[in-house]
Amino acid sequence: MAFDLTAMSFGELYPLYLAKVQRKGRSEAELREVLSWLLGQEDLEALHTQSLGQLFSQGSLRPEAKLIRGTVCGVRVEEISDPVMWGIRCADKLVDELAKGKPLAAIKRS
């Protein structure tokens, strides 16, 4: 039986993102800023019960998210056609960039 990433809740994914960025010396405040920017939502706790499928099927990503390029798990983000998987991989890419020390302004494509 395959793992269904879209059924995972945002509340289950968030601590994994947090652990990743903290291992690399970045703060929770920076993670929250990046995810809030991407999702257009300041109150991330309100999203914790939503599945990733629900969260990313709403088309709630910022228009600037279309500028996100590069690979995540060997897949080019800009080539993903499924909107839910594209949203998940955009979030993954931004968290990767944060963990790698990229400046917040560059991560937020500003």
Short mmCIF file of the C-alpha atoms (twelve columns), coordinates in Angstrom:
data_MODEL
# 
_entry.id   MODEL 
# 
loop_
_atom_site.group_PDB 
_atom_site.id 
_atom_site.type_symbol 
_atom_site.label_atom_id 
_atom_site.label_alt_id 
_atom_site.label_comp_id 
_atom_site.label_asym_id 
_atom_site.label_seq_id 
_atom_site.Cartn_x 
_atom_site.Cartn_y 
_atom_site.Cartn_z 
_atom_site.pdbx_PDB_model_num 
ATOM 1   C CA . MET A 1   0.000  0.000  0.000   1 
ATOM 2   C CA . ALA A 2   1.436  3.350  -1.056  1 
ATOM 3   C CA . PHE A 3   1.675  6.348  1.249   1 
ATOM 4   C CA . ASP A 4   -0.806 9.097  0.318   1 
ATOM 5   C CA . LEU A 5   1.001  12.377 0.878   1 
ATOM 6   C CA . THR A 6   -2.154 14.363 0.141   1 
ATOM 7   C CA . ALA A 7   -3.908 12.765 3.141   1 
ATOM 8   C CA . MET A 8   -1.203 13.948 5.555   1 
ATOM 9   C CA . SER A 9   -2.270 16.935 7.638   1 
ATOM 10  C CA . PHE A 10  -0.412 20.226 7.612   1 
ATOM 11  C CA . GLY A 11  -0.070 19.752 11.385  1 
ATOM 12  C CA . GLU A 12  1.880  16.531 10.784  1 
ATOM 13  C CA . LEU A 13  4.142  18.127 8.186   1 
ATOM 14  C CA . TYR A 14  4.920  21.358 10.040  1 
ATOM 15  C CA . PRO A 15  7.102  19.764 12.779  1 
ATOM 16  C CA . LEU A 16  9.141  18.003 10.079  1 
ATOM 17  C CA . TYR A 17  9.749  21.307 8.329   1 
ATOM 18  C CA . LEU A 18  10.614 22.938 11.659  1 
ATOM 19  C CA . ALA A 19  13.128 20.238 12.602  1 
ATOM 20  C CA . LYS A 20  14.793 20.558 9.194   1 
ATOM 21  C CA . VAL A 21  15.295 24.315 9.344   1 
ATOM 22  C CA . GLN A 22  16.345 24.306 13.000  1 
ATOM 23  C CA . ARG A 23  19.020 21.658 12.294  1 
ATOM 24  C CA . LYS A 24  20.464 24.147 9.822   1 
ATOM 25  C CA . GLY A 25  20.382 27.076 12.252  1 
ATOM 26  C CA . ARG A 26  17.247 28.803 11.021  1 
ATOM 27  C CA . SER A 27  14.407 29.862 13.317  1 
ATOM 28  C CA . GLU A 28  10.759 28.945 13.624  1 
ATOM 29  C CA . ALA A 29  9.904  32.605 13.012  1 
ATOM 30  C CA . GLU A 30  11.646 32.410 9.625   1 
ATOM 31  C CA . LEU A 31  9.807  29.186 8.757   1 
ATOM 32  C CA . ARG A 32  6.493  30.758 9.737   1 
ATOM 33  C CA . GLU A 33  7.273  33.838 7.628   1 
ATOM 34  C CA . VAL A 34  8.053  31.731 4.547   1 
ATOM 35  C CA . LEU A 35  5.005  29.456 4.900   1 
ATOM 36  C CA . SER A 36  2.703  32.377 5.712   1 
ATOM 37  C CA . TRP A 37  3.930  34.156 2.608   1 
ATOM 38  C CA . LEU A 38  3.399  31.101 0.390   1 
ATOM 39  C CA . LEU A 39  -0.021 30.225 1.779   1 
ATOM 40  C CA . GLY A 40  -1.253 33.803 2.173   1 
ATOM 41  C CA . GLN A 41  -2.265 32.959 5.743   1 
ATOM 42  C CA . GLU A 42  -0.826 34.463 8.922   1 
ATOM 43  C CA . ASP A 43  -2.560 32.016 11.273  1 
ATOM 44  C CA . LEU A 44  -0.819 28.744 10.397  1 
ATOM 45  C CA . GLU A 45  -2.396 26.991 13.388  1 
ATOM 46  C CA . ALA A 46  -5.771 27.319 11.674  1 
ATOM 47  C CA . LEU A 47  -4.386 25.109 8.903   1 
ATOM 48  C CA . HIS A 48  -3.030 22.300 11.112  1 
ATOM 49  C CA . THR A 49  -6.106 20.087 10.782  1 
ATOM 50  C CA . GLN A 50  -6.364 20.415 7.011   1 
ATOM 51  C CA . SER A 51  -4.960 17.671 4.838   1 
ATOM 52  C CA . LEU A 52  -2.336 18.725 2.329   1 
ATOM 53  C CA . GLY A 53  -4.816 17.753 -0.373  1 
ATOM 54  C CA . GLN A 54  -7.405 20.161 1.050   1 
ATOM 55  C CA . LEU A 55  -4.899 22.913 1.678   1 
ATOM 56  C CA . PHE A 56  -3.289 22.915 -1.739  1 
ATOM 57  C CA . SER A 57  -6.411 22.197 -3.788  1 
ATOM 58  C CA . GLN A 58  -7.886 25.537 -2.761  1 
ATOM 59  C CA . GLY A 59  -5.578 27.473 -5.074  1 
ATOM 60  C CA . SER A 60  -4.534 29.614 -2.152  1 
ATOM 61  C CA . LEU A 61  -0.868 30.015 -3.064  1 
ATOM 62  C CA . ARG A 62  0.414  33.478 -3.851  1 
ATOM 63  C CA . PRO A 63  0.682  34.328 -7.546  1 
ATOM 64  C CA . GLU A 64  4.460  34.703 -7.059  1 
ATOM 65  C CA . ALA A 65  4.625  30.963 -6.325  1 
ATOM 66  C CA . LYS A 66  4.710  30.474 -10.098 1 
ATOM 67  C CA . LEU A 67  8.273  31.849 -9.930  1 
ATOM 68  C CA . ILE A 68  9.447  28.875 -7.832  1 
ATOM 69  C CA . ARG A 69  11.854 26.772 -9.880  1 
ATOM 70  C CA . GLY A 70  14.218 23.917 -9.198  1 
ATOM 71  C CA . THR A 71  14.118 20.317 -8.051  1 
ATOM 72  C CA . VAL A 72  12.621 18.630 -5.023  1 
ATOM 73  C CA . CYS A 73  13.080 14.887 -4.588  1 
ATOM 74  C CA . GLY A 74  14.504 14.762 -8.111  1 
ATOM 75  C CA . VAL A 75  11.416 16.344 -9.687  1 
ATOM 76  C CA . ARG A 76  11.420 19.777 -11.305 1 
ATOM 77  C CA . VAL A 77  8.796  21.903 -9.545  1 
ATOM 78  C CA . GLU A 78  7.868  23.801 -12.704 1 
ATOM 79  C CA . GLU A 79  7.039  20.539 -14.502 1 
ATOM 80  C CA . ILE A 80  4.467  19.288 -11.973 1 
ATOM 81  C CA . SER A 81  0.995  19.450 -13.511 1 
ATOM 82  C CA . ASP A 82  -1.112 18.275 -10.546 1 
ATOM 83  C CA . PRO A 83  -2.018 21.443 -8.567  1 
ATOM 84  C CA . VAL A 84  -1.967 19.686 -5.188  1 
ATOM 85  C CA . MET A 85  1.444  18.076 -5.707  1 
ATOM 86  C CA . TRP A 86  2.734  21.331 -7.180  1 
ATOM 87  C CA . GLY A 87  1.691  23.211 -4.020  1 
ATOM 88  C CA . ILE A 88  3.249  20.603 -1.742  1 
ATOM 89  C CA . ARG A 89  6.508  20.655 -3.697  1 
ATOM 90  C CA . CYS A 90  6.564  24.473 -3.730  1 
ATOM 91  C CA . ALA A 91  6.376  24.425 0.068   1 
ATOM 92  C CA . ASP A 92  9.105  21.762 0.173   1 
ATOM 93  C CA . LYS A 93  11.316 23.840 -2.129  1 
ATOM 94  C CA . LEU A 94  10.956 26.977 -0.004  1 
ATOM 95  C CA . VAL A 95  11.768 25.053 3.164   1 
ATOM 96  C CA . ASP A 96  14.832 23.585 1.422   1 
ATOM 97  C CA . GLU A 97  15.948 27.076 0.407   1 
ATOM 98  C CA . LEU A 98  15.488 28.335 3.968   1 
ATOM 99  C CA . ALA A 99  17.473 25.407 5.369   1 
ATOM 100 C CA . LYS A 100 20.265 26.088 2.874   1 
ATOM 101 C CA . GLY A 101 20.632 29.662 4.126   1 
ATOM 102 C CA . LYS A 102 18.987 31.574 1.293   1 
ATOM 103 C CA . PRO A 103 17.866 35.098 2.330   1 
ATOM 104 C CA . LEU A 104 14.153 35.507 3.104   1 
ATOM 105 C CA . ALA A 105 13.677 38.166 0.426   1 
ATOM 106 C CA . ALA A 106 14.978 35.769 -2.233  1 
ATOM 107 C CA . ILE A 107 12.866 32.894 -0.936  1 
ATOM 108 C CA . LYS A 108 9.772  35.096 -1.110  1 
ATOM 109 C CA . ARG A 109 10.664 36.038 -4.690  1 
ATOM 110 C CA . SER A 110 10.691 39.748 -3.855  1 
# 
